[in-house]
């Protein structure tokens, strides 16, 4: 770790990315005015300092390397944040003691740190630390290329086999989380990390104990990034444990009558129920596994959400419609639970873009923003704020142009 002492960052990142992830976490969760934050693998504390200063958080910063914690304490004192940040020397993989009781934190934060114990292990072990409604922000390095080259695989496979966005989302869902957002960090985050590290690498004393090996590893790492940077990247995930009140699952054949009934009951006319039936019969629109229900406590269908195939300028995309909740279960979280579940399923299936025509005060909490900002528009007149889009995988540029809906939509 001597090579890294005094450097501003220990992994790719930036203040802008920390702010972006904090904004996504705040949008997704009901964070209190002074959230209790656990920053795991904090290093010298760049994120901890920003979180304390800009969100009013009370931060518990954890790292195993005491010199990093020394740097953080000094920086916190210099910025007047000494009372807002406490440091703990501990192993992020085995968090024990009074500082790490179940449900202790509103926000668990780990930028570039899960790598040390593995993404799946981090998801499993850190979940219990979240208070009800709490959010986990964790970044993970993953493939951004559909077919990574042999050269880049030769570097990553022996030390930390990477997965795709869809596979990591599937791991999060399997661990009991909803994926509230996923954000591919920009190339400038890598520059902010490798720039100072590369300079340090050139000026370090190669005769120091262990230094030749460390310098060689760092040179190789930087060279791989230079040659293969378009094939992998760091993605920041914003996760929250799924609402335990509602069991969500893919629709089965036995659910079809109940789904019809829920759509009839939820809307003034039978138009949405008829739409679902028409889409079921359209093999070009229906996507297996993206018709979801939320169960009431007695196992009956309480809510429903459907995602089907549409196109944007001829490029495959998806449409969310309808979302329906039986009247007796409305305003109790069933609609949000089933919506998040079907969006998770679409992400796991590798879909990249979801469109929705709906209430502009409701859907932004799922990450939807005006479609027009992406250059996507419907072929009919609607209020701009009502036509929204959610990019599920920003590793590729989303399509631009006019939306083509299946014929069942009648537009």
URMOJO-V241774 format. One record per residue. N is the residue number from 0. RES is the residue in three letters. SS is DSSP state (2 for helix, 1 for strand, 0 for the rest). OMEGA is omega in whole degrees, -180 to 180 (999 if undefined). Layout:
n: <N,N>
res: <RES,RES>
ss: <SS,SS>
omega: <OMEGA,OMEGA>
This chain:
n: <0,1,2,3,4,5,6,7,8,9,10,11,12,13,14,15,16,17,18,19,20,21,22,23,24,25,26,27,28,29,30,31,32,33,34,35,36,37,38,39,40,41,42,43,44,45,46,47,48,49,50,51,52,53,54,55,56,57,58,59,60,61,62,63,64,65,66,67,68,69,70,71,72,73,74,75,76,77,78,79,80,81,82,83,84,85,86,87,88,89,90,91,92,93,94,95,96,97,98,99,100,101,102,103,104,105,106,107,108,109,110,111,112,113,114,115,116,117,118,119,120,121,122,123,124,125,126,127,128,129,130,131,132,133,134,135,136,137,138,139,140,141,142,143,144,145,146,147,148,149,150,151,152,153,154,155,156,157,158,159,160,161,162,163,164,165,166,167,168,169,170,171,172,173,174,175,176,177,178,179,180,181,182,183,184,185,186,187,188,189,190,191,192,193,194,195,196,197,198,199,200,201,202,203,204,205,206,207,208,209,210,211,212,213,214,215,216,217,218,219,220,221,222,223,224,225,226,227,228,229,230,231,232,233,234,235,236,237,238,239,240,241,242,243,244,245,246,247,248,249,250,251,252,253,254,255,256,257,258,259,260,261,262,263,264,265,266,267,268,269,270,271,272,273,274,275,276,277,278,279,280,281,282,283,284,285,286,287,288,289,290,291,292,293,294,295,296,297,298,299,300,301,302,303,304,305,306,307,308,309,310,311,312,313,314,315,316,317,318,319,320,321,322,323,324,325,326,327,328,329,330,331,332,333,334,335,336,337,338,339,340,341,342,343,344,345,346,347,348,349,350,351,352,353,354,355,356,357,358,359,360,361,362,363,364,365,366,367,368,369,370,371,372,373,374,375,376,377,378,379,380,381,382,383,384,385,386,387,388,389,390,391,392,393,394,395,396,397,398,399,400,401,402,403,404,405,406,407,408,409,410>
res: <UNK,UNK,UNK,UNK,UNK,UNK,UNK,UNK,UNK,UNK,UNK,UNK,UNK,UNK,UNK,UNK,UNK,UNK,UNK,UNK,UNK,UNK,UNK,UNK,UNK,UNK,UNK,UNK,UNK,UNK,UNK,UNK,UNK,UNK,UNK,UNK,UNK,UNK,UNK,UNK,UNK,UNK,UNK,UNK,UNK,UNK,UNK,UNK,UNK,UNK,UNK,UNK,UNK,UNK,UNK,UNK,UNK,UNK,UNK,UNK,UNK,UNK,UNK,UNK,UNK,UNK,UNK,UNK,UNK,UNK,UNK,UNK,UNK,UNK,UNK,UNK,UNK,UNK,UNK,UNK,UNK,UNK,UNK,UNK,UNK,UNK,UNK,UNK,UNK,UNK,UNK,UNK,UNK,UNK,UNK,UNK,UNK,UNK,UNK,UNK,UNK,UNK,UNK,UNK,UNK,UNK,UNK,UNK,UNK,UNK,UNK,UNK,UNK,UNK,UNK,UNK,UNK,UNK,UNK,UNK,UNK,UNK,UNK,UNK,UNK,UNK,UNK,UNK,UNK,UNK,UNK,UNK,UNK,UNK,UNK,UNK,UNK,UNK,UNK,UNK,UNK,UNK,UNK,UNK,UNK,UNK,UNK,UNK,UNK,UNK,UNK,UNK,UNK,UNK,UNK,UNK,UNK,UNK,UNK,UNK,UNK,UNK,UNK,UNK,UNK,UNK,UNK,UNK,UNK,UNK,UNK,UNK,UNK,UNK,UNK,UNK,UNK,UNK,UNK,UNK,UNK,UNK,UNK,UNK,UNK,UNK,UNK,UNK,UNK,UNK,UNK,UNK,UNK,UNK,UNK,UNK,UNK,UNK,UNK,UNK,UNK,UNK,UNK,UNK,UNK,UNK,UNK,UNK,UNK,UNK,UNK,UNK,UNK,UNK,UNK,UNK,UNK,UNK,UNK,UNK,UNK,UNK,UNK,UNK,UNK,UNK,UNK,UNK,UNK,UNK,UNK,UNK,UNK,UNK,UNK,UNK,UNK,UNK,UNK,UNK,UNK,UNK,UNK,UNK,UNK,UNK,UNK,UNK,UNK,UNK,UNK,UNK,UNK,UNK,UNK,UNK,UNK,UNK,UNK,UNK,UNK,UNK,UNK,UNK,UNK,UNK,UNK,UNK,UNK,UNK,UNK,UNK,UNK,UNK,UNK,UNK,UNK,UNK,UNK,UNK,UNK,UNK,UNK,UNK,UNK,UNK,UNK,UNK,UNK,UNK,UNK,UNK,UNK,UNK,UNK,UNK,UNK,UNK,UNK,UNK,UNK,UNK,UNK,UNK,UNK,UNK,UNK,UNK,UNK,UNK,UNK,UNK,UNK,UNK,UNK,UNK,UNK,UNK,UNK,UNK,UNK,UNK,UNK,UNK,UNK,UNK,UNK,UNK,UNK,UNK,UNK,UNK,UNK,UNK,UNK,UNK,UNK,UNK,UNK,UNK,UNK,UNK,UNK,UNK,UNK,UNK,UNK,UNK,UNK,UNK,UNK,UNK,UNK,UNK,UNK,UNK,UNK,UNK,UNK,UNK,UNK,UNK,UNK,UNK,UNK,UNK,UNK,UNK,UNK,UNK,UNK,UNK,UNK,UNK,UNK,UNK,UNK,UNK,UNK,UNK,UNK,UNK,UNK,UNK,UNK,UNK,UNK,UNK,UNK,UNK,UNK,UNK,UNK,UNK,UNK,UNK,UNK,UNK,UNK,UNK,UNK,UNK,UNK,UNK,UNK,UNK,UNK,UNK,UNK,UNK,UNK>
ss: <0,2,2,2,0,0,0,0,0,0,0,0,0,0,2,2,2,2,2,2,2,2,2,2,2,2,2,2,0,0,0,0,0,0,0,1,1,1,1,1,0,0,0,0,0,2,2,2,2,2,2,2,2,2,2,0,0,1,1,1,1,1,1,0,0,2,2,2,2,2,2,2,2,2,2,2,2,2,0,0,0,0,0,0,1,1,1,1,1,0,0,0,0,0,0,0,0,2,2,2,0,0,0,0,1,1,1,1,1,1,0,0,0,2,2,2,0,0,2,2,2,2,2,2,2,2,2,2,2,1,1,1,1,1,1,1,1,1,1,1,1,1,1,0,0,0,0,0,0,2,2,2,2,2,2,2,0,0,0,0,0,0,0,0,2,2,2,2,2,2,2,2,2,2,0,0,1,1,1,1,1,1,1,1,0,0,2,2,2,2,2,2,2,2,2,2,2,2,2,2,2,2,2,0,0,0,0,0,0,0,2,2,2,2,2,2,2,2,2,2,2,2,2,2,2,2,2,2,0,0,0,1,1,1,1,1,1,1,1,1,1,0,0,0,0,0,1,1,1,1,0,0,2,2,2,2,2,2,2,2,2,2,2,2,2,2,0,0,0,0,2,2,2,2,2,2,2,2,2,2,0,0,0,0,0,0,0,0,0,0,1,1,1,1,1,0,0,0,0,0,1,1,1,1,1,1,1,1,1,1,1,1,0,0,1,1,1,1,1,1,1,1,1,1,1,0,2,2,2,0,0,0,0,2,2,2,2,2,2,2,2,2,2,2,2,2,2,2,0,0,0,0,1,1,1,1,1,0,0,0,0,0,2,2,2,2,0,0,1,1,2,2,2,2,0,1,1,0,0,0,0,0,0,2,2,2,1,1,1,1,1,0,0,0,0,0,0,0,0,0,1,1,1,1,0,0,2,2,2,0,0>
omega: <-179,-180,-173,-177,177,177,-175,-176,178,176,179,-180,179,175,180,179,177,179,180,180,176,178,179,179,180,178,-174,-175,177,-178,178,-178,176,-175,173,-173,173,-180,-174,-175,-169,-175,179,167,-180,180,-179,180,-180,-179,179,-176,-169,178,-178,-174,166,-169,167,-174,-172,172,179,-173,-173,178,176,180,175,179,-178,180,179,-180,180,179,-178,-179,-179,-177,-177,179,-177,-177,171,-178,179,175,-176,177,-178,-179,-179,-175,-178,177,-175,179,-172,177,179,175,-173,-170,175,-176,173,-169,179,176,175,-174,-177,177,-174,179,-179,-176,-177,178,179,-180,-177,-171,-176,-176,-176,-177,-175,171,176,-177,-178,-173,173,173,-176,178,-177,176,-174,177,171,177,178,-180,180,-177,179,-179,-179,176,180,178,-171,-172,-178,-173,-177,-177,-178,175,178,175,-179,-179,177,175,178,179,179,179,179,179,175,179,161,176,-177,178,174,-170,177,-178,-176,-179,180,176,177,178,-179,178,-174,179,179,-179,178,177,178,-179,-178,-174,-176,179,-177,-179,180,-179,178,-175,180,180,-180,180,180,180,-179,178,180,-179,-180,180,178,178,-179,-175,-171,-174,179,-174,178,-179,176,176,174,179,173,-171,173,176,-179,-179,-176,-178,-173,174,179,-178,174,175,171,179,-180,-178,-170,178,-180,177,178,-178,179,179,176,-177,-172,-174,-177,180,179,-177,-179,178,178,178,-180,-179,179,179,177,-176,-177,-177,179,-178,-174,180,-179,178,-179,171,-167,175,168,-177,169,180,-180,178,178,-179,-180,-176,-174,173,-175,171,-180,-178,166,179,173,-177,177,-179,-178,174,180,179,175,178,-5,165,-173,178,177,-173,-177,-180,180,179,178,177,-178,180,178,-178,-177,176,178,-178,-178,175,175,-179,178,179,180,180,178,176,-174,-172,176,179,177,171,-173,-175,-178,177,-176,-170,177,179,174,179,180,176,180,-179,-178,179,177,-176,180,-177,175,179,-180,-175,172,175,-175,-176,-178,178,-171,-178,175,177,-179,-179,-176,175,177,179,-180,-180,178,174,-174,179,172,180,171,-175,-179,179,177,179,999>
